[in-house]
């Protein structure tokens, strides 16, 4: 874990056209995540690129994407490198 004011490690998610994007951390059993996904879908379908980062397994994440009809790309942070940055 880094301290306040320290620079986070560099990572790349391949944001569309190099434009800024809203980065959202998701967990399949997180009630707040479930409440915010519909609003994130609205943003993603509009003019705000949204990228989700899941901290769960691939199968749990795929089920969550289907169940919540997620309309933005979601990547899996397998080793929690991004989540801990």
N, C-alpha and C positions, 0 to 999 in steps of 0.2 A: 504494500500500500504506500502511496506517496502522501506527503504532507501538503497542506495548503501552501500555495505559492510555488511548489515544485512543478516542473514541466512533466506532463504525462508522456509515456513512451509513444513513439510514432507508430501509426497503423493506418492502413488504407482499406476502405470498404468499396471503392469504385463508385463513388457518388456520380449520379447522372450529370454529364457535361461539366464535371468539376465544380458544380454549383453547391452552395451550402445546403445541408439537409438536416432535418430534425432526427436526431438519434434517440431511439427509445429502447430501454432495457425492459424485457418482458420475462415473466415466469408464468407457466401454465396454471399454477395454483394461486396466483396473486389476485385477490378480489379487485384491487385498484386497477390492475392491468385489464381485467375483463370489463370494468366500467369505462375505461378510457379508449379502448379499441374502436368503438363506433365513431368517436370524435376524430381519432387519428385517421380512420378511413375517409372521413369527409375531407380532412386536410390533404390526404394523399391523392384523392380524386380531383382536388382543386389544383392550386399552384404551389403547394408546399411538398417538396420531396420528403418522404418519411422512410427511415430505415430502421427496422426492428432488430434487436440483438437478443436472442434467447439464451438463457442460461441452463436450459433443460436438454434432454436427449433429443435426438432427431425424431424419433417416433412420437414422443409427447408433443414436440413442436409442430410436426405435420398435422396431428390431430387438432391441436389448438388453432392452427391456421384455418383448417376446414370448418371447425365448429364456429369460430368467430368471423368467418368470411373475411379474413384479413386481405386488404386491397393494396398492400405495400410489401416490398421485399423484406424477408426476415433471414438473418444469418445466425448460425449457431456458434456461440463462443465456447467451444469444446474445452479448452484449457483455462477458461476464465481470465485470459490475458487482458482482454479489452475491459471486462467488468472490473478488474482490480486496478486498472490504470488510473 
